[in-house]
């Protein structure tokens, strides 16, 4: 998956394997209508189905692109609020 650096906008996706044509349709629709990975991650996917892998991929992207400085700041803030 190729995204704009620092954004969730999808620029391109390559899926190889069984049912790849069915899996890629969600990404094609997202690219056509300007829907980002955060929206795919927030979409309810039927479980257990193959299309749930799209949500899993979006979750992996979200974890890999987490804003570390912001998360560190939030962690310190909450520690301060708890009196730690």
C-alpha positions as CSV (number, residue, x, y, z in Angstrom):
1,X,0.0,0.0,0.0
2,X,1.3,3.4,-0.9
3,X,0.0,6.5,1.0
4,X,0.9,10.2,1.1
5,X,3.6,10.5,3.8
6,X,2.1,11.5,7.1
7,X,-1.5,11.2,5.7
8,X,-4.0,8.4,5.3
9,X,-4.8,9.1,1.7
10,X,-4.3,6.0,-0.5
11,X,-2.2,6.4,-3.6
12,X,-2.0,2.8,-4.7
13,X,-2.5,-0.8,-3.6
14,X,-1.1,-4.1,-4.8
15,X,-2.8,-7.3,-3.7
16,X,-1.6,-10.7,-5.0
17,X,-3.3,-13.9,-4.2
18,X,-6.5,-15.7,-3.8
19,X,-9.6,-13.4,-4.2
20,X,-7.3,-10.3,-4.8
21,X,-9.9,-8.9,-7.2
22,X,-12.6,-8.9,-4.6
23,X,-10.3,-7.5,-1.9
24,X,-9.0,-4.6,-3.9
25,X,-12.5,-3.1,-4.7
26,X,-12.7,-1.5,-1.3
27,X,-9.4,0.3,-1.9
28,X,-10.4,1.3,-5.4
29,X,-13.6,2.9,-4.1
30,X,-11.7,4.6,-1.3
31,X,-9.2,6.1,-3.8
32,X,-12.0,7.2,-6.2
33,X,-14.0,8.9,-3.4
34,X,-11.1,10.3,-1.4
35,X,-11.7,8.0,1.6
36,X,-8.6,7.5,3.8
37,X,-7.3,4.5,5.7
38,X,-8.8,5.9,9.0
39,X,-12.3,5.6,7.5
40,X,-11.6,2.0,6.3
41,X,-10.3,1.2,9.8
42,X,-13.5,2.7,11.3
43,X,-15.8,0.7,8.9
44,X,-17.6,-2.4,10.2
45,X,-16.4,-5.4,8.3
46,X,-18.3,-8.7,8.5
47,X,-16.4,-11.3,10.5
48,X,-15.0,-13.8,9.5
49,X,-14.6,-12.8,5.9
50,X,-11.8,-12.1,3.6
51,X,-12.7,-8.4,3.4
52,X,-11.8,-8.1,7.1
53,X,-8.1,-8.2,6.0
54,X,-8.6,-4.7,4.6
55,X,-9.4,-3.5,8.1
56,X,-6.4,-5.4,9.4
57,X,-4.1,-3.7,6.9
58,X,-5.5,-0.3,7.8
59,X,-4.8,-1.0,11.5
60,X,-1.2,-2.0,10.7
61,X,-0.8,1.3,8.8
62,X,-2.2,3.2,11.7
63,X,0.2,1.6,14.2
64,X,3.2,2.1,11.9
65,X,2.3,5.8,11.4
66,X,1.4,6.7,14.9
67,X,2.7,10.2,15.9
68,X,5.3,9.2,18.5
69,X,5.9,12.7,19.8
70,X,2.2,13.3,20.3
71,X,1.8,10.0,22.0
72,X,4.7,10.7,24.3
73,X,3.3,14.1,25.2
74,X,-0.2,12.6,25.9
75,X,1.4,9.9,28.1
76,X,3.3,12.5,30.1
77,X,0.2,14.7,30.4
78,X,-1.9,11.9,31.8
79,X,0.9,10.9,34.2
80,X,1.0,14.5,35.4
81,X,-2.8,14.6,35.8
82,X,-2.7,11.4,37.9
83,X,0.0,12.9,40.1
84,X,2.6,10.4,38.9
